[in-house]
Amino acid sequence: FKIGQRIEQALLTCSLLRSNLVFRQESSTEYILLEDLLILTESLHTYRVRYRAAPSYLPVLHLLLLDPGNPRSIRYQTRK
């Protein structure tokens, strides 16, 4: 049961990243897009605590893809 939830969460995060981060946007649009992405993945609070800065591409990607301490990251969801 848990493995199915983890797979669904990882797939959802991949889909959100793929559909929202394909093209570079103007800075005002980029900020809104990245913040909305963090909200959708329930990671906005974690991002603010860890980075204490406005959302930008590399930290958001790290948090959502590779961060082993973020329960919403793909790495966390696919660990054994």
PDB file of N, CA, C and O in Angstrom:
ATOM      1  N   PHE A   1       0.829  -1.204   0.000  1.00  0.00           N
ATOM      2  CA  PHE A   1       0.000   0.000   0.000  1.00  0.00           C
ATOM      3  C   PHE A   1       0.863   1.255   0.000  1.00  0.00           C
ATOM      4  O   PHE A   1       0.626   2.162  -0.798  1.00  0.00           O
ATOM      5  N   LYS A   2       1.851   1.324   0.870  1.00  0.00           N
ATOM      6  CA  LYS A   2       2.712   2.508   0.933  1.00  0.00           C
ATOM      7  C   LYS A   2       3.520   2.700  -0.341  1.00  0.00           C
ATOM      8  O   LYS A   2       3.732   3.831  -0.780  1.00  0.00           O
ATOM      9  N   ILE A   3       3.975   1.593  -0.938  1.00  0.00           N
ATOM     10  CA  ILE A   3       4.778   1.715  -2.150  1.00  0.00           C
ATOM     11  C   ILE A   3       3.973   2.360  -3.267  1.00  0.00           C
ATOM     12  O   ILE A   3       4.516   3.142  -4.047  1.00  0.00           O
ATOM     13  N   GLY A   4       2.699   2.047  -3.353  1.00  0.00           N
ATOM     14  CA  GLY A   4       1.842   2.665  -4.362  1.00  0.00           C
ATOM     15  C   GLY A   4       1.707   4.164  -4.153  1.00  0.00           C
ATOM     16  O   GLY A   4       1.743   4.932  -5.114  1.00  0.00           O
ATOM     17  N   GLN A   5       1.554   4.581  -2.912  1.00  0.00           N
ATOM     18  CA  GLN A   5       1.463   6.012  -2.609  1.00  0.00           C
ATOM     19  C   GLN A   5       2.758   6.717  -2.961  1.00  0.00           C
ATOM     20  O   GLN A   5       2.740   7.813  -3.520  1.00  0.00           O
ATOM     21  N   ARG A   6       3.886   6.091  -2.636  1.00  0.00           N
ATOM     22  CA  ARG A   6       5.191   6.707  -2.932  1.00  0.00           C
ATOM     23  C   ARG A   6       5.411   6.841  -4.436  1.00  0.00           C
ATOM     24  O   ARG A   6       5.922   7.856  -4.908  1.00  0.00           O
ATOM     25  N   ILE A   7       5.025   5.819  -5.177  1.00  0.00           N
ATOM     26  CA  ILE A   7       5.161   5.875  -6.638  1.00  0.00           C
ATOM     27  C   ILE A   7       4.273   6.981  -7.202  1.00  0.00           C
ATOM     28  O   ILE A   7       4.712   7.752  -8.055  1.00  0.00           O
ATOM     29  N   GLU A   8       3.044   7.062  -6.737  1.00  0.00           N
ATOM     30  CA  GLU A   8       2.135   8.117  -7.207  1.00  0.00           C
ATOM     31  C   GLU A   8       2.679   9.500  -6.877  1.00  0.00           C
ATOM     32  O   GLU A   8       2.608  10.403  -7.711  1.00  0.00           O
ATOM     33  N   GLN A   9       3.224   9.685  -5.669  1.00  0.00           N
ATOM     34  CA  GLN A   9       3.780  10.980  -5.270  1.00  0.00           C
ATOM     35  C   GLN A   9       4.969  11.346  -6.156  1.00  0.00           C
ATOM     36  O   GLN A   9       5.081  12.486  -6.607  1.00  0.00           O
ATOM     37  N   ALA A  10       5.854  10.385  -6.404  1.00  0.00           N
ATOM     38  CA  ALA A  10       7.018  10.637  -7.263  1.00  0.00           C
ATOM     39  C   ALA A  10       6.587  10.975  -8.687  1.00  0.00           C
ATOM     40  O   ALA A  10       7.138  11.892  -9.296  1.00  0.00           O
ATOM     41  N   LEU A  11       5.614  10.251  -9.221  1.00  0.00           N
ATOM     42  CA  LEU A  11       5.120  10.526 -10.577  1.00  0.00           C
ATOM     43  C   LEU A  11       4.448  11.898 -10.665  1.00  0.00           C
ATOM     44  O   LEU A  11       4.618  12.614 -11.651  1.00  0.00           O
ATOM     45  N   LEU A  12       3.695  12.254  -9.645  1.00  0.00           N
ATOM     46  CA  LEU A  12       3.053  13.568  -9.618  1.00  0.00           C
ATOM     47  C   LEU A  12       4.104  14.676  -9.613  1.00  0.00           C
ATOM     48  O   LEU A  12       3.983  15.656 -10.349  1.00  0.00           O
ATOM     49  N   THR A  13       5.120  14.520  -8.791  1.00  0.00           N
ATOM     50  CA  THR A  13       6.186  15.527  -8.728  1.00  0.00           C
ATOM     51  C   THR A  13       6.903  15.629 -10.066  1.00  0.00           C
ATOM     52  O   THR A  13       7.174  16.734 -10.536  1.00  0.00           O
ATOM     53  N   CYS A  14       7.214  14.492 -10.689  1.00  0.00           N
ATOM     54  CA  CYS A  14       7.854  14.501 -12.017  1.00  0.00           C
ATOM     55  C   CYS A  14       6.986  15.225 -13.035  1.00  0.00           C
ATOM     56  O   CYS A  14       7.480  16.035 -13.819  1.00  0.00           O
ATOM     57  N   SER A  15       5.708  14.933 -13.021  1.00  0.00           N
ATOM     58  CA  SER A  15       4.781  15.551 -13.968  1.00  0.00           C
ATOM     59  C   SER A  15       4.702  17.055 -13.758  1.00  0.00           C
ATOM     60  O   SER A  15       4.711  17.818 -14.723  1.00  0.00           O
ATOM     61  N   LEU A  16       4.626  17.483 -12.512  1.00  0.00           N
ATOM     62  CA  LEU A  16       4.566  18.917 -12.218  1.00  0.00           C
ATOM     63  C   LEU A  16       5.839  19.625 -12.663  1.00  0.00           C
ATOM     64  O   LEU A  16       5.781  20.706 -13.250  1.00  0.00           O
ATOM     65  N   LEU A  17       6.980  19.021 -12.386  1.00  0.00           N
ATOM     66  CA  LEU A  17       8.251  19.623 -12.798  1.00  0.00           C
ATOM     67  C   LEU A  17       8.354  19.696 -14.316  1.00  0.00           C
ATOM     68  O   LEU A  17       8.747  20.720 -14.875  1.00  0.00           O
ATOM     69  N   ARG A  18       8.001  18.613 -14.967  1.00  0.00           N
ATOM     70  CA  ARG A  18       8.100  18.564 -16.430  1.00  0.00           C
ATOM     71  C   ARG A  18       7.185  19.586 -17.096  1.00  0.00           C
ATOM     72  O   ARG A  18       7.580  20.238 -18.062  1.00  0.00           O
ATOM     73  N   SER A  19       5.977  19.726 -16.587  1.00  0.00           N
ATOM     74  CA  SER A  19       5.027  20.626 -17.240  1.00  0.00           C
ATOM     75  C   SER A  19       5.239  22.087 -16.888  1.00  0.00           C
ATOM     76  O   SER A  19       4.784  22.963 -17.622  1.00  0.00           O
ATOM     77  N   ASN A  20       5.916  22.373 -15.785  1.00  0.00           N
ATOM     78  CA  ASN A  20       6.073  23.762 -15.359  1.00  0.00           C
ATOM     79  C   ASN A  20       7.461  24.341 -15.565  1.00  0.00           C
ATOM     80  O   ASN A  20       7.617  25.562 -15.582  1.00  0.00           O
ATOM     81  N   LEU A  21       8.460  23.507 -15.720  1.00  0.00           N
ATOM     82  CA  LEU A  21       9.824  24.031 -15.790  1.00  0.00           C
ATOM     83  C   LEU A  21      10.506  23.764 -17.121  1.00  0.00           C
ATOM     84  O   LEU A  21      11.732  23.669 -17.182  1.00  0.00           O
ATOM     85  N   VAL A  22       9.735  23.643 -18.174  1.00  0.00           N
ATOM     86  CA  VAL A  22      10.296  23.350 -19.486  1.00  0.00           C
ATOM     87  C   VAL A  22      10.960  24.583 -20.089  1.00  0.00           C
ATOM     88  O   VAL A  22      12.056  24.486 -20.640  1.00  0.00           O
ATOM     89  N   PHE A  23      10.317  25.727 -19.991  1.00  0.00           N
ATOM     90  CA  PHE A  23      10.835  26.948 -20.602  1.00  0.00           C
ATOM     91  C   PHE A  23      11.174  27.984 -19.540  1.00  0.00           C
ATOM     92  O   PHE A  23      10.496  28.089 -18.518  1.00  0.00           O
ATOM     93  N   ARG A  24      12.207  28.731 -19.789  1.00  0.00           N
ATOM     94  CA  ARG A  24      12.604  29.822 -18.901  1.00  0.00           C
ATOM     95  C   ARG A  24      11.573  30.936 -19.035  1.00  0.00           C
ATOM     96  O   ARG A  24      11.116  31.238 -20.137  1.00  0.00           O
ATOM     97  N   GLN A  25      11.209  31.543 -17.914  1.00  0.00           N
ATOM     98  CA  GLN A  25      10.186  32.585 -17.890  1.00  0.00           C
ATOM     99  C   GLN A  25      10.797  33.916 -17.456  1.00  0.00           C
ATOM    100  O   GLN A  25      11.941  33.962 -17.003  1.00  0.00           O
ATOM    101  N   GLU A  26      10.041  34.982 -17.594  1.00  0.00           N
ATOM    102  CA  GLU A  26      10.452  36.268 -17.039  1.00  0.00           C
ATOM    103  C   GLU A  26      10.538  36.113 -15.527  1.00  0.00           C
ATOM    104  O   GLU A  26       9.883  35.239 -14.959  1.00  0.00           O
ATOM    105  N   SER A  27      11.334  36.948 -14.869  1.00  0.00           N
ATOM    106  CA  SER A  27      11.576  36.763 -13.435  1.00  0.00           C
ATOM    107  C   SER A  27      10.305  36.836 -12.595  1.00  0.00           C
ATOM    108  O   SER A  27      10.161  36.074 -11.639  1.00  0.00           O
ATOM    109  N   SER A  28       9.378  37.737 -12.930  1.00  0.00           N
ATOM    110  CA  SER A  28       8.139  37.829 -12.142  1.00  0.00           C
ATOM    111  C   SER A  28       7.281  36.578 -12.325  1.00  0.00           C
ATOM    112  O   SER A  28       6.688  36.083 -11.367  1.00  0.00           O
ATOM    113  N   THR A  29       7.217  36.077 -13.539  1.00  0.00           N
ATOM    114  CA  THR A  29       6.468  34.851 -13.819  1.00  0.00           C
ATOM    115  C   THR A  29       7.163  33.650 -13.194  1.00  0.00           C
ATOM    116  O   THR A  29       6.507  32.760 -12.650  1.00  0.00           O
ATOM    117  N   GLU A  30       8.487  33.624 -13.271  1.00  0.00           N
ATOM    118  CA  GLU A  30       9.269  32.529 -12.695  1.00  0.00           C
ATOM    119  C   GLU A  30       9.015  32.414 -11.194  1.00  0.00           C
ATOM    120  O   GLU A  30       8.829  31.313 -10.677  1.00  0.00           O
ATOM    121  N   TYR A  31       9.006  33.538 -10.503  1.00  0.00           N
ATOM    122  CA  TYR A  31       8.766  33.535  -9.061  1.00  0.00           C
ATOM    123  C   TYR A  31       7.405  32.914  -8.733  1.00  0.00           C
ATOM    124  O   TYR A  31       7.300  32.054  -7.858  1.00  0.00           O
ATOM    125  N   ILE A  32       6.381  33.352  -9.435  1.00  0.00           N
ATOM    126  CA  ILE A  32       5.019  32.836  -9.186  1.00  0.00           C
ATOM    127  C   ILE A  32       4.954  31.347  -9.512  1.00  0.00           C
ATOM    128  O   ILE A  32       4.382  30.569  -8.748  1.00  0.00           O
ATOM    129  N   LEU A  33       5.530  30.954 -10.628  1.00  0.00           N
ATOM    130  CA  LEU A  33       5.516  29.559 -11.054  1.00  0.00           C
ATOM    131  C   LEU A  33       6.219  28.659 -10.038  1.00  0.00           C
ATOM    132  O   LEU A  33       5.687  27.615  -9.661  1.00  0.00           O
ATOM    133  N   LEU A  34       7.401  29.056  -9.600  1.00  0.00           N
ATOM    134  CA  LEU A  34       8.148  28.248  -8.637  1.00  0.00           C
ATOM    135  C   LEU A  34       7.452  28.196  -7.274  1.00  0.00           C
ATOM    136  O   LEU A  34       7.418  27.149  -6.628  1.00  0.00           O
ATOM    137  N   GLU A  35       6.906  29.322  -6.849  1.00  0.00           N
ATOM    138  CA  GLU A  35       6.194  29.334  -5.573  1.00  0.00           C
ATOM    139  C   GLU A  35       4.948  28.443  -5.650  1.00  0.00           C
ATOM    140  O   GLU A  35       4.665  27.694  -4.715  1.00  0.00           O
ATOM    141  N   ASP A  36       4.217  28.517  -6.739  1.00  0.00           N
ATOM    142  CA  ASP A  36       3.042  27.645  -6.910  1.00  0.00           C
ATOM    143  C   ASP A  36       3.445  26.171  -6.934  1.00  0.00           C
ATOM    144  O   ASP A  36       2.745  25.323  -6.382  1.00  0.00           O
ATOM    145  N   LEU A  37       4.558  25.874  -7.567  1.00  0.00           N
ATOM    146  CA  LEU A  37       5.052  24.504  -7.608  1.00  0.00           C
ATOM    147  C   LEU A  37       5.382  24.004  -6.195  1.00  0.00           C
ATOM    148  O   LEU A  37       5.079  22.863  -5.847  1.00  0.00           O
ATOM    149  N   LEU A  38       5.997  24.857  -5.398  1.00  0.00           N
ATOM    150  CA  LEU A  38       6.298  24.497  -4.011  1.00  0.00           C
ATOM    151  C   LEU A  38       5.017  24.308  -3.196  1.00  0.00           C
ATOM    152  O   LEU A  38       4.943  23.424  -2.343  1.00  0.00           O
ATOM    153  N   ILE A  39       4.024  25.130  -3.458  1.00  0.00           N
ATOM    154  CA  ILE A  39       2.738  24.988  -2.761  1.00  0.00           C
ATOM    155  C   ILE A  39       2.081  23.663  -3.146  1.00  0.00           C
ATOM    156  O   ILE A  39       1.609  22.929  -2.279  1.00  0.00           O
ATOM    157  N   LEU A  40       2.049  23.358  -4.437  1.00  0.00           N
ATOM    158  CA  LEU A  40       1.413  22.124  -4.917  1.00  0.00           C
ATOM    159  C   LEU A  40       2.079  20.868  -4.351  1.00  0.00           C
ATOM    160  O   LEU A  40       1.415  19.857  -4.123  1.00  0.00           O
ATOM    161  N   THR A  41       3.376  20.937  -4.129  1.00  0.00           N
ATOM    162  CA  THR A  41       4.100  19.781  -3.602  1.00  0.00           C
ATOM    163  C   THR A  41       4.235  19.837  -2.082  1.00  0.00           C
ATOM    164  O   THR A  41       4.947  19.034  -1.480  1.00  0.00           O
ATOM    165  N   GLU A  42       3.547  20.790  -1.479  1.00  0.00           N
ATOM    166  CA  GLU A  42       3.566  20.962  -0.017  1.00  0.00           C
ATOM    167  C   GLU A  42       4.988  21.139   0.507  1.00  0.00           C
ATOM    168  O   GLU A  42       5.346  20.588   1.548  1.00  0.00           O
ATOM    169  N   SER A  43       5.799  21.912  -0.222  1.00  0.00           N
ATOM    170  CA  SER A  43       7.198  22.105   0.137  1.00  0.00           C
ATOM    171  C   SER A  43       7.572  23.570   0.336  1.00  0.00           C
ATOM    172  O   SER A  43       8.748  23.882   0.523  1.00  0.00           O
ATOM    173  N   LEU A  44       6.608  24.461   0.302  1.00  0.00           N
ATOM    174  CA  LEU A  44       6.926  25.888   0.423  1.00  0.00           C
ATOM    175  C   LEU A  44       7.555  26.210   1.782  1.00  0.00           C
ATOM    176  O   LEU A  44       8.554  26.927   1.846  1.00  0.00           O
ATOM    177  N   HIS A  45       6.985  25.694   2.850  1.00  0.00           N
ATOM    178  CA  HIS A  45       7.532  25.964   4.189  1.00  0.00           C
ATOM    179  C   HIS A  45       8.960  25.419   4.300  1.00  0.00           C
ATOM    180  O   HIS A  45       9.852  26.096   4.812  1.00  0.00           O
ATOM    181  N   THR A  46       9.165  24.199   3.821  1.00  0.00           N
ATOM    182  CA  THR A  46      10.502  23.597   3.868  1.00  0.00           C
ATOM    183  C   THR A  46      11.490  24.447   3.088  1.00  0.00           C
ATOM    184  O   THR A  46      12.608  24.681   3.548  1.00  0.00           O
ATOM    185  N   TYR A  47      11.085  24.911   1.911  1.00  0.00           N
ATOM    186  CA  TYR A  47      11.956  25.745   1.090  1.00  0.00           C
ATOM    187  C   TYR A  47      12.335  27.028   1.840  1.00  0.00           C
ATOM    188  O   TYR A  47      13.505  27.408   1.878  1.00  0.00           O
ATOM    189  N   ARG A  48      11.351  27.680   2.426  1.00  0.00           N
ATOM    190  CA  ARG A  48      11.609  28.949   3.125  1.00  0.00           C
ATOM    191  C   ARG A  48      12.533  28.763   4.321  1.00  0.00           C
ATOM    192  O   ARG A  48      13.394  29.604   4.578  1.00  0.00           O
ATOM    193  N   VAL A  49      12.360  27.677   5.047  1.00  0.00           N
ATOM    194  CA  VAL A  49      13.212  27.416   6.209  1.00  0.00           C
ATOM    195  C   VAL A  49      14.641  27.116   5.767  1.00  0.00           C
ATOM    196  O   VAL A  49      15.590  27.612   6.374  1.00  0.00           O
ATOM    197  N   ARG A  50      14.802  26.324   4.734  1.00  0.00           N
ATOM    198  CA  ARG A  50      16.141  25.912   4.311  1.00  0.00           C
ATOM    199  C   ARG A  50      16.899  26.972   3.535  1.00  0.00           C
ATOM    200  O   ARG A  50      18.101  27.147   3.739  1.00  0.00           O
ATOM    201  N   TYR A  51      16.221  27.676   2.653  1.00  0.00           N
ATOM    202  CA  TYR A  51      16.932  28.578   1.746  1.00  0.00           C
ATOM    203  C   TYR A  51      16.801  30.052   2.106  1.00  0.00           C
ATOM    204  O   TYR A  51      17.666  30.853   1.751  1.00  0.00           O
ATOM    205  N   ARG A  52      15.750  30.416   2.795  1.00  0.00           N
ATOM    206  CA  ARG A  52      15.540  31.807   3.226  1.00  0.00           C
ATOM    207  C   ARG A  52      15.759  32.802   2.080  1.00  0.00           C
ATOM    208  O   ARG A  52      16.398  33.840   2.251  1.00  0.00           O
ATOM    209  N   ALA A  53      15.227  32.466   0.939  1.00  0.00           N
ATOM    210  CA  ALA A  53      15.364  33.312  -0.250  1.00  0.00           C
ATOM    211  C   ALA A  53      14.166  33.068  -1.155  1.00  0.00           C
ATOM    212  O   ALA A  53      13.418  32.105  -0.988  1.00  0.00           O
ATOM    213  N   ALA A  54      14.007  33.966  -2.115  1.00  0.00           N
ATOM    214  CA  ALA A  54      12.946  33.791  -3.110  1.00  0.00           C
ATOM    215  C   ALA A  54      13.226  32.522  -3.909  1.00  0.00           C
ATOM    216  O   ALA A  54      14.387  32.186  -4.143  1.00  0.00           O
ATOM    217  N   PRO A  55      12.192  31.821  -4.325  1.00  0.00           N
ATOM    218  CA  PRO A  55      12.398  30.587  -5.088  1.00  0.00           C
ATOM    219  C   PRO A  55      13.183  30.835  -6.378  1.00  0.00           C
ATOM    220  O   PRO A  55      12.920  31.788  -7.111  1.00  0.00           O
ATOM    221  N   SER A  56      14.148  29.959  -6.633  1.00  0.00           N
ATOM    222  CA  SER A  56      14.864  29.973  -7.908  1.00  0.00           C
ATOM    223  C   SER A  56      15.044  28.527  -8.361  1.00  0.00           C
ATOM    224  O   SER A  56      14.918  27.593  -7.568  1.00  0.00           O
ATOM    225  N   TYR A  57      15.339  28.361  -9.639  1.00  0.00           N
ATOM    226  CA  TYR A  57      15.305  27.042 -10.257  1.00  0.00           C
ATOM    227  C   TYR A  57      16.138  25.973  -9.542  1.00  0.00           C
ATOM    228  O   TYR A  57      15.603  24.935  -9.152  1.00  0.00           O
ATOM    229  N   LEU A  58      17.418  26.212  -9.370  1.00  0.00           N
ATOM    230  CA  LEU A  58      18.280  25.157  -8.836  1.00  0.00           C
ATOM    231  C   LEU A  58      17.900  24.715  -7.427  1.00  0.00           C
ATOM    232  O   LEU A  58      17.814  23.512  -7.183  1.00  0.00           O
ATOM    233  N   PRO A  59      17.670  25.635  -6.487  1.00  0.00           N
ATOM    234  CA  PRO A  59      17.256  25.158  -5.161  1.00  0.00           C
ATOM    235  C   PRO A  59      15.915  24.429  -5.166  1.00  0.00           C
ATOM    236  O   PRO A  59      15.737  23.455  -4.434  1.00  0.00           O
ATOM    237  N   VAL A  60      14.970  24.893  -5.988  1.00  0.00           N
ATOM    238  CA  VAL A  60      13.667  24.213  -6.071  1.00  0.00           C
ATOM    239  C   VAL A  60      13.854  22.813  -6.646  1.00  0.00           C
ATOM    240  O   VAL A  60      13.281  21.853  -6.131  1.00  0.00           O
ATOM    241  N   LEU A  61      14.639  22.687  -7.697  1.00  0.00           N
ATOM    242  CA  LEU A  61      14.898  21.369  -8.275  1.00  0.00           C
ATOM    243  C   LEU A  61      15.588  20.451  -7.277  1.00  0.00           C
ATOM    244  O   LEU A  61      15.236  19.277  -7.164  1.00  0.00           O
ATOM    245  N   HIS A  62      16.557  20.976  -6.560  1.00  0.00           N
ATOM    246  CA  HIS A  62      17.241  20.160  -5.555  1.00  0.00           C
ATOM    247  C   HIS A  62      16.262  19.682  -4.492  1.00  0.00           C
ATOM    248  O   HIS A  62      16.259  18.505  -4.128  1.00  0.00           O
ATOM    249  N   LEU A  63      15.440  20.586  -3.998  1.00  0.00           N
ATOM    250  CA  LEU A  63      14.494  20.237  -2.943  1.00  0.00           C
ATOM    251  C   LEU A  63      13.491  19.186  -3.411  1.00  0.00           C
ATOM    252  O   LEU A  63      13.167  18.264  -2.663  1.00  0.00           O
ATOM    253  N   LEU A  64      13.003  19.317  -4.630  1.00  0.00           N
ATOM    254  CA  LEU A  64      11.951  18.418  -5.112  1.00  0.00           C
ATOM    255  C   LEU A  64      12.464  17.141  -5.769  1.00  0.00           C
ATOM    256  O   LEU A  64      11.729  16.159  -5.873  1.00  0.00           O
ATOM    257  N   LEU A  65      13.709  17.148  -6.210  1.00  0.00           N
ATOM    258  CA  LEU A  65      14.261  15.958  -6.857  1.00  0.00           C
ATOM    259  C   LEU A  65      15.203  15.163  -5.962  1.00  0.00           C
ATOM    260  O   LEU A  65      15.065  13.946  -5.841  1.00  0.00           O
ATOM    261  N   LEU A  66      16.155  15.837  -5.337  1.00  0.00           N
ATOM    262  CA  LEU A  66      17.294  15.146  -4.736  1.00  0.00           C
ATOM    263  C   LEU A  66      17.397  15.185  -3.222  1.00  0.00           C
ATOM    264  O   LEU A  66      18.193  14.442  -2.650  1.00  0.00           O
ATOM    265  N   ASP A  67      16.635  16.009  -2.568  1.00  0.00           N
ATOM    266  CA  ASP A  67      16.800  16.196  -1.126  1.00  0.00           C
ATOM    267  C   ASP A  67      16.310  14.971  -0.349  1.00  0.00           C
ATOM    268  O   ASP A  67      15.111  14.693  -0.332  1.00  0.00           O
ATOM    269  N   PRO A  68      17.223  14.239   0.292  1.00  0.00           N
ATOM    270  CA  PRO A  68      16.816  13.033   1.012  1.00  0.00           C
ATOM    271  C   PRO A  68      16.021  13.330   2.285  1.00  0.00           C
ATOM    272  O   PRO A  68      15.369  12.440   2.831  1.00  0.00           O
ATOM    273  N   GLY A  69      16.074  14.563   2.754  1.00  0.00           N
ATOM    274  CA  GLY A  69      15.347  14.937   3.965  1.00  0.00           C
ATOM    275  C   GLY A  69      13.969  15.518   3.713  1.00  0.00           C
ATOM    276  O   GLY A  69      13.221  15.766   4.659  1.00  0.00           O
ATOM    277  N   ASN A  70      13.624  15.737   2.461  1.00  0.00           N
ATOM    278  CA  ASN A  70      12.305  16.286   2.130  1.00  0.00           C
ATOM    279  C   ASN A  70      11.363  15.136   1.770  1.00  0.00           C
ATOM    280  O   ASN A  70      11.560  14.480   0.748  1.00  0.00           O
ATOM    281  N   PRO A  71      10.351  14.885   2.591  1.00  0.00           N
ATOM    282  CA  PRO A  71       9.435  13.772   2.316  1.00  0.00           C
ATOM    283  C   PRO A  71       8.692  13.895   0.990  1.00  0.00           C
ATOM    284  O   PRO A  71       8.097  12.918   0.535  1.00  0.00           O
ATOM    285  N   ARG A  72       8.708  15.051   0.365  1.00  0.00           N
ATOM    286  CA  ARG A  72       8.038  15.240  -0.926  1.00  0.00           C
ATOM    287  C   ARG A  72       8.988  15.084  -2.114  1.00  0.00           C
ATOM    288  O   ARG A  72       8.546  15.129  -3.262  1.00  0.00           O
ATOM    289  N   SER A  73      10.286  14.901  -1.857  1.00  0.00           N
ATOM    290  CA  SER A  73      11.230  14.789  -2.966  1.00  0.00           C
ATOM    291  C   SER A  73      11.149  13.409  -3.609  1.00  0.00           C
ATOM    292  O   SER A  73      10.739  12.431  -2.984  1.00  0.00           O
ATOM    293  N   ILE A  74      11.550  13.364  -4.867  1.00  0.00           N
ATOM    294  CA  ILE A  74      11.533  12.092  -5.586  1.00  0.00           C
ATOM    295  C   ILE A  74      12.533  11.130  -4.966  1.00  0.00           C
ATOM    296  O   ILE A  74      12.260   9.936  -4.851  1.00  0.00           O
ATOM    297  N   ARG A  75      13.683  11.640  -4.570  1.00  0.00           N
ATOM    298  CA  ARG A  75      14.678  10.772  -3.927  1.00  0.00           C
ATOM    299  C   ARG A  75      14.112  10.142  -2.659  1.00  0.00           C
ATOM    300  O   ARG A  75      14.295   8.947  -2.428  1.00  0.00           O
ATOM    301  N   TYR A  76      13.440  10.918  -1.851  1.00  0.00           N
ATOM    302  CA  TYR A  76      12.834  10.395  -0.615  1.00  0.00           C
ATOM    303  C   TYR A  76      11.784   9.344  -0.932  1.00  0.00           C
ATOM    304  O   TYR A  76      11.729   8.299  -0.284  1.00  0.00           O
ATOM    305  N   GLN A  77      10.958   9.617  -1.921  1.00  0.00           N
ATOM    306  CA  GLN A  77       9.862   8.706  -2.272  1.00  0.00           C
ATOM    307  C   GLN A  77      10.361   7.384  -2.861  1.00  0.00           C
ATOM    308  O   GLN A  77       9.688   6.362  -2.737  1.00  0.00           O
ATOM    309  N   THR A  78      11.531   7.395  -3.498  1.00  0.00           N
ATOM    310  CA  THR A  78      12.012   6.189  -4.158  1.00  0.00           C
ATOM    311  C   THR A  78      13.117   5.477  -3.373  1.00  0.00           C
ATOM    312  O   THR A  78      13.726   4.532  -3.876  1.00  0.00           O
ATOM    313  N   ARG A  79      13.371   5.916  -2.170  1.00  0.00           N
ATOM    314  CA  ARG A  79      14.379   5.216  -1.360  1.00  0.00           C
ATOM    315  C   ARG A  79      13.831   3.855  -0.948  1.00  0.00           C
ATOM    316  O   ARG A  79      12.624   3.618  -0.980  1.00  0.00           O
ATOM    317  N   LYS A  80      14.737   2.975  -0.562  1.00  0.00           N
ATOM    318  CA  LYS A  80      14.247   1.642  -0.172  1.00  0.00           C
ATOM    319  C   LYS A  80      13.850   1.560   1.271  1.00  0.00           C
ATOM    320  O   LYS A  80      13.422   0.503   1.734  1.00  0.00           O
TER     321      LYS A  80
END
